[in-house]
């Protein structure tokens, strides 16, 4: 049915009112590890490089070597890969640094060249840069074996550059992808990334404040029993024995992770990837991708990855170029930053004994934690410096506008939500505002809110540049350093269902645009009867959906331990923080002894050590289902929401569900086919979310979507009502990851859109005065519980 949509985007007024260059708000960063008190005298301290030697470039027939006395980097002329990165005399690489797409294949048509693009002998040793460039003439495809590569490889040209400056503790790299108009149609592979593989001395992983921890030994993971897929392995030895190491546990939202990497508890050094901007990354401010993990062999190296275009957690981001189209994209510069401690803590023998005694669910020495936190905090501080310095003035000769060639956009979003419950705040916490290439093709479609269904939106775009910044709670925003072009303005904020969009924003070089006040009137189809949680594109406000828990493997198994009788939620009485689980999955029916470690003290809740281990003799690693076949399926799960109405209703009821992720039985498609909804014992239809691999890949950050269902409001009666949500039986890797739920009532229209004359006085939900209602409190101040 089609109900009249109550919405509005406000009028756009353009005026050029700002003078000078606006200060750049920093990228939203993962919370840095910090202490509330002044550091102690023995606190770990990060070394400040004092070397100011001039940068040099040396070369032979096979490679270039850049050296500034702090780092020494060697680059292969034939592959464009880093073969060595030496820091303080120590080799940090096991298998070097690799771009997924390389220019190497251009050699077959005589198109592979190398050159020094910044000669330090001509600038007093201030900076050096080298280039490996492949020009294919459209005759040969590059990197045909890359994951998801088009048949025959990408029909483009590709140049890879590496840059090192005086006193810099790391090396920059960037790639220039080019498609001349004379080349045939092409696309870039599903997985396009820069990767480094380090020595196995790096044993502490840092993605954000919650994934900042001692890792297992590489062989613990490498020799583990595969469960469900090669990326998930049960370890039966080491500090995390009886746990599953899942390499996708260390994925992050790229906008919120400007620095991430590994450090060494032995050598007290860290290696980090720093993106000074997400300008060149795909999918905008909500895109999640892999950050760090181990390789797949028996003794794998630690890996850091920078996906500029990825296919995980939803639809593959799109980068298709037509025949006759001239296109180029500069990816980077990415900074590979290296740091070290000049003063570090050493664990006592008692600390090490405790670690050994608690293997499985380990107590990690505080000295190691403090050392790692100091290195990570320094990397995050360096990321802010890089963001300030971007765009780098030393990038020349490619399509990379410098600061004076870019523009800035400012304005203020004003929330106008006339159908919101009385007392609802108009603040916009965690406001995120961006400029993206205009949508193409099918647009959002299907009620999925920004999730492309046949077209390209900002969440699926990998071809163009996007620019995002945080706004303030009063709606003010500034988007800085934007390349000239025509864009659509997008915004989302905690507590507001959906997003704001305003098309036709034209940015000109060297100009500042003031958009003034933009009215944001969110879509509502009727008055709000009740809601559960608040929208923030994450499940973090629900039970076990917080940052300390959601990424731990196995909540789809442990759901049956936590909720043996499934879940019932009473509006006005239940507390969504404690009483609404973050993901609804099939209810495991296997005997828990098949998957629970019998020695675990609290298998339903403890972080590690709760999983039963099996042997490689029983389940060799070629068996990619492993013991999952014993316990990886379940029956249908029905959750029940109870609420009281003051009287019977008429017209249309609209059940709106925002999802942080969803999964189908095969890892794609709808979540198990459909999710049935019932009202007072009568089926009223189903929700049809699109699969995003959020459960399979162990996260809450799959592509966000909203799905909704309209039903006849006459099914609602005076007194107690029930609404049920049923995820079908099947693999435990299927189901829903919740963000927010709301029931709206429009008593002016029937579900088929026929108006009712005269409309009735709206029915309301009855909440007893004696009950402290989390939902009512949320209605009054829907943003009072901030996202983590």
Secondary structure as UniProt FT lines:
FT   STRAND          6..8
FT   TURN            41..42
FT   STRAND          45..46
FT   STRAND          56..59
FT   STRAND          63..67
FT   STRAND          71..76
FT   TURN            77..79
FT   STRAND          82..87
FT   TURN            88..89
FT   STRAND          90..91
FT   STRAND          93..99
FT   HELIX           104..109
FT   STRAND          112..118
FT   HELIX           120..122
FT   TURN            123..125
FT   STRAND          127..134
FT   TURN            137..138
FT   TURN            144..145
FT   TURN            147..148
FT   TURN            151..152
FT   STRAND          157..165
FT   TURN            166..167
FT   STRAND          170..179
FT   TURN            181..182
FT   STRAND          186..187
FT   STRAND          192..198
FT   TURN            200..201
FT   STRAND          204..206
FT   STRAND          212..214
FT   HELIX           218..222
FT   STRAND          225..226
FT   TURN            230..231
FT   STRAND          232..235
FT   TURN            239..242
FT   STRAND          243..246
FT   HELIX           247..250
FT   STRAND          251..253
FT   HELIX           254..256
FT   STRAND          259..263
FT   TURN            265..267
FT   STRAND          269..275
FT   TURN            279..280
FT   HELIX           284..286
FT   STRAND          288..290
FT   STRAND          292..294
FT   TURN            298..299
FT   STRAND          302..309
FT   STRAND          320..321
FT   TURN            323..324
FT   STRAND          327..343
FT   HELIX           349..357
FT   TURN            358..360
FT   HELIX           366..389
FT   TURN            393..394
FT   HELIX           403..405
FT   STRAND          406..415
FT   TURN            418..419
FT   TURN            422..423
FT   TURN            429..430
FT   STRAND          432..436
FT   STRAND          440..441
FT   TURN            446..447
FT   STRAND          455..456
FT   TURN            458..460
FT   STRAND          467..470
FT   TURN            473..474
FT   STRAND          476..483
FT   STRAND          485..492
FT   TURN            494..495
FT   STRAND          500..507
FT   TURN            509..510
FT   STRAND          512..524
FT   STRAND          527..533
FT   TURN            540..541
FT   TURN            547..551
FT   TURN            553..554
FT   HELIX           555..562
FT   TURN            564..565
FT   STRAND          568..570
FT   TURN            571..573
FT   HELIX           576..579
FT   STRAND          583..585
FT   STRAND          587..588
FT   HELIX           592..594
FT   TURN            598..599
FT   TURN            603..605
FT   TURN            616..618
FT   TURN            621..622
FT   TURN            626..627
FT   HELIX           628..631
FT   STRAND          633..635
FT   STRAND          637..645
FT   STRAND          652..663
FT   TURN            665..666
FT   STRAND          675..679
FT   TURN            680..681
FT   STRAND          682..687
FT   TURN            694..698
FT   STRAND          705..712
FT   HELIX           713..715
FT   STRAND          719..727
FT   STRAND          730..731
FT   TURN            732..733
FT   STRAND          735..746
FT   TURN            747..748
FT   TURN            751..752
FT   TURN            769..770
FT   HELIX           774..780
FT   TURN            782..783
//
